[in-house]
């Protein structure tokens, strides 16, 4: 029995169709006709002797079980192919190309600017594209091959995601300037019992922040919720309650002009790990490896 014969173009067209679950969207991305994508995928399926995509009239595509497994392998193969080309063209020279990085939304303003500036200084011919999101969306994008690496918190990471801890972020309390404890510098969680809370309402973050209080025997009394980090700070600054946060800006003044006062927690609370992550088993490019190495250098623990 002869080995299947397929082309790199067929693999690229299949990968785009599988990622978008749409021949039309894949053709737009690849800037070819829809029929070219459809024909390439059909030829690939014939060569392999297996159906990879199910076509649903007016409802796009879905991956078969075999298609899902094959798509993961194709992502790895294409990444490795790009790495081979890069190695051949750039052996002994500077890095070139693109690198797509995911970042947890509340980490981005604190961690990315200096990191990207330093990476650009070291590798000026690499174009870094950053996309912000919440935790589950970043994990999904890593699995889908949309990001090669991501900077996020180290909770709820599944076994298929590799990561290295690059820094930690201890939680602290935030109160308004007129709060009785605003001048104390420190606070225990028990001292906040019964007070209204302004909760940073992001998936995983909200559960983590409330668990800090509950583990200290304090039931949160949530007055306001917001997915906006700076909105939380502004509400606290105007006396709407206290907050617990991890990222700490150098200035106490909020966008609204009032002060939000940080207080160190006297309780023993584990800090959150900040990690750089990538898919386990994936062949990372030199660009990604250099980004990971820089994260470890800049935020070494």
C-alpha positions in Angstrom: 0.0 0.0 0.0 1.5 3.4 -1.0 1.9 6.2 1.4 -0.6 9.0 1.2 0.6 11.9 -0.9 -0.6 15.4 0.1 0.7 18.9 -0.2 1.6 21.6 2.3 -1.1 23.8 0.6 -3.7 21.2 1.4 -2.7 21.1 5.0 -2.8 24.9 5.3 -6.2 25.1 3.7 -7.5 22.3 5.9 -6.1 24.0 9.0 -7.8 27.3 8.2 -11.1 25.6 7.4 -10.9 23.6 10.6 -10.1 26.7 12.7 -12.9 28.8 11.3 -15.3 25.9 10.7 -16.2 27.7 7.5 -14.9 27.4 4.0 -15.9 31.0 3.3 -14.0 32.4 6.3 -11.0 30.2 5.4 -11.0 31.5 1.8 -11.1 35.1 3.0 -8.1 34.6 5.3 -6.1 32.7 2.7 -7.2 35.1 -0.1 -8.2 32.3 -2.4 -11.6 31.1 -3.8 -13.9 29.1 -1.6 -13.8 26.3 -4.2 -10.0 26.1 -3.9 -10.3 25.5 -0.2 -13.1 23.0 -0.6 -11.2 21.1 -3.4 -8.0 21.0 -1.4 -9.7 19.6 1.7 -11.6 17.0 -0.4 -8.3 15.9 -2.0 -6.6 15.7 1.4 -9.5 13.5 2.7 -9.2 11.2 -0.3 -5.5 10.8 0.1 -5.8 10.0 3.8 -8.9 7.8 3.3 -10.7 9.5 6.2 -13.4 12.2 6.6 -12.0 15.2 8.5 -14.8 17.7 8.1 -18.6 17.4 8.1 -20.3 19.8 5.8 -23.7 21.1 7.0 -25.8 22.9 4.5 -26.1 26.6 5.5 -24.5 25.8 8.9 -20.8 25.6 8.2 -18.5 22.8 9.1 -17.7 20.6 12.1 -14.7 18.4 12.8 -15.0 14.7 13.0 -13.1 12.9 15.8 -10.4 12.0 13.3 -10.4 15.6 12.1 -9.9 17.0 15.6 -6.9 14.8 16.2 -5.5 15.5 12.7 -6.0 19.3 13.2 -3.8 19.2 16.4 -1.1 17.3 14.5 -1.3 19.7 11.5 -0.9 22.7 13.8 2.3 21.2 15.2 3.5 20.2 11.7 3.0 23.7 10.3 4.7 25.3 13.2 7.6 23.0 12.8 7.7 23.7 9.1 7.8 27.4 9.7 10.6 26.8 12.2 12.6 24.8 9.6 12.3 27.7 7.1 13.3 30.2 9.7 16.3 28.1 10.8 17.4 27.7 7.2 17.1 31.4 6.3 18.2 32.9 9.6 20.9 30.5 10.8 23.4 32.6 12.7 21.5 35.8 12.1 18.8 37.8 14.0 15.3 36.6 14.5 12.6 37.6 12.0 8.9 36.9 11.6 5.8 37.3 13.7 4.9 36.2 17.2 1.3 36.2 18.6 1.1 36.5 22.4 -2.0 36.2 24.5 -2.3 38.1 27.8 -4.8 38.2 30.7 -6.5 41.5 30.5 -5.7 42.8 34.0 -2.0 41.8 33.6 -1.5 43.5 30.3 -1.0 47.2 31.4 1.3 46.2 34.3 3.5 43.6 32.6 3.4 44.0 28.8 4.8 47.5 28.1 8.3 46.9 29.5 8.4 43.3 28.3 7.5 44.3 24.7 9.9 47.2 24.7 12.8 45.0 25.8 11.8 42.2 23.3 11.7 44.8 20.5 15.0 46.2 21.5 16.6 42.7 21.4 14.8 41.4 18.3 13.7 44.5 16.2 12.7 42.4 13.2 10.1 40.3 15.0 6.6 41.7 14.9 4.8 40.9 18.1 1.0 40.8 18.0 -0.7 40.9 21.4 -4.3 40.0 22.1 -5.9 40.4 25.5 -8.6 38.2 27.0 -9.9 36.4 30.0 -8.5 33.2 31.3 -10.6 30.6 29.6 -10.5 32.4 26.2 -6.7 32.5 26.4 -6.5 28.8 27.0 -8.9 28.1 24.1 -6.8 30.3 21.9 -3.6 28.5 22.8 -5.3 25.2 22.0 -6.5 26.5 18.7 -3.1 27.8 17.7 -4.1 31.4 17.7 -1.4 32.2 20.3 2.0 30.6 20.5 2.6 31.8 24.1 0.5 33.6 26.7 1.1 35.5 29.9 -1.6 34.8 32.5 -2.2 33.7 36.1 -1.2 30.2 37.1 -4.5 28.9 38.2 -6.8 26.4 36.4 -4.1 25.3 33.9 -4.9 21.9 32.4 -2.4 19.2 31.8 -2.1 20.0 28.1 -0.7 23.4 28.8 3.0 23.8 29.8 4.1 26.8 31.8 6.8 28.3 33.8 6.3 30.7 36.8 7.9 34.1 36.0 6.6 36.2 38.9 4.1 36.3 41.8 1.3 38.8 42.7 0.3 38.8 46.3 -3.2 40.1 47.0 -3.8 43.3 48.9 -6.8 45.3 50.2 -7.9 48.6 48.7 -10.0 51.2 50.6 -11.0 54.8 50.1 -9.1 57.7 51.6 -11.8 58.3 54.2 -11.9 54.7 55.4 -11.0 54.4 59.2 -8.1 52.1 58.3 -6.7 54.2 55.4 -3.7 55.4 57.3 -2.9 52.1 59.0 -0.9 50.6 56.1 -2.1 47.1 56.9 -5.4 45.3 57.5 -6.5 41.8 58.5 -9.3 40.2 56.5 -11.3 39.9 59.7 -11.3 43.7 60.0 -13.2 43.9 56.7 -16.0 41.6 57.8 -19.4 43.1 57.3 -18.1 45.8 55.0 -19.4 46.2 51.4 -17.1 44.8 48.7 -16.4 46.0 45.2 -15.6 42.8 43.3 -13.5 42.5 40.2 -16.0 40.4 38.3 -13.9 38.3 35.9 -14.1 34.5 35.4 -11.7 32.8 37.9 -10.7 36.1 39.4 -14.0 36.6 41.2 -13.9 33.1 42.6 -10.3 33.5 43.7 -10.9 36.9 45.4 -14.0 35.7 47.3 -12.2 32.5 48.4 -9.5 34.6 50.1 -12.2 36.1 52.4 -14.1 32.8 52.9 -10.9 31.0 53.9 -10.4 33.6 56.6 -14.0 33.1 57.8 -15.4 36.3 56.2 -18.4 36.1 54.0 -18.2 38.7 51.2 -21.0 41.3 51.1 -20.8 42.4 47.5 -22.1 45.8 46.8 -20.8 46.3 43.3 -19.4 44.1 40.5 -17.3 45.3 37.6 -15.1 43.6 35.0 -13.1 46.7 34.8 -10.0 46.9 37.0 -9.9 50.7 37.0 -13.7 50.9 37.6 -13.2 48.8 40.7 -10.5 51.2 41.9 -12.6 54.3 41.2 -15.6 52.9 43.0 -13.5 52.1 46.1 -11.9 55.6 45.9 -15.4 57.1 46.2 -16.4 55.1 49.3 -18.4 52.4 47.7 -16.6 49.6 49.5 -13.3 47.8 49.8 -11.7 45.6 47.1 -9.1 42.9 46.9 -6.7 43.0 44.0 -3.3 41.6 42.9 -1.9 44.1 40.4 -0.8 47.3 42.1 -0.3 50.5 40.2 2.5 52.9 41.3 0.0 55.8 41.8 -3.0 55.8 44.2 -5.0 58.3 42.1 -7.7 56.7 40.0 -9.0 57.8 36.5 -11.8 59.6 38.4 -9.3 61.7 40.3 -9.8 60.3 43.8 -7.4 58.1 45.8 -7.7 54.4 46.4 -5.4 53.4 49.3 -3.7 50.0 49.2 -3.3 48.1 52.5 -1.0 45.1 53.0 -2.8 42.0 54.3 -1.6 40.7 57.6 -3.2 37.3 56.9 -1.1 34.4 55.4 -2.4 34.3 51.8 -0.7 32.6 49.0 0.2 35.0 46.1 -1.0 34.3 42.6 1.6 32.9 40.2 2.2 34.7 37.0 3.2 32.3 34.3 4.1 32.2 30.6 2.4 29.3 29.0 2.4 27.3 25.7 0.9 24.0 24.5 2.5 20.9 25.8 4.3 18.9 23.1 4.2 21.8 20.6 7.4 22.7 18.8 7.8 26.4 19.8 9.6 28.7 17.4 12.8 30.5 18.3 10.8 33.6 18.6 8.6 32.0 21.3 11.5 30.5 23.1 13.2 33.9 23.2 10.0 35.5 24.5 9.8 32.9 27.3 13.5 33.3 28.1 13.0 37.1 28.4 10.0 36.7 30.7 12.1 34.5 33.0 14.9 37.0 33.0 12.8 40.1 33.7 10.5 38.5 36.3 12.8 35.8 37.7 11.7 34.0 40.9 
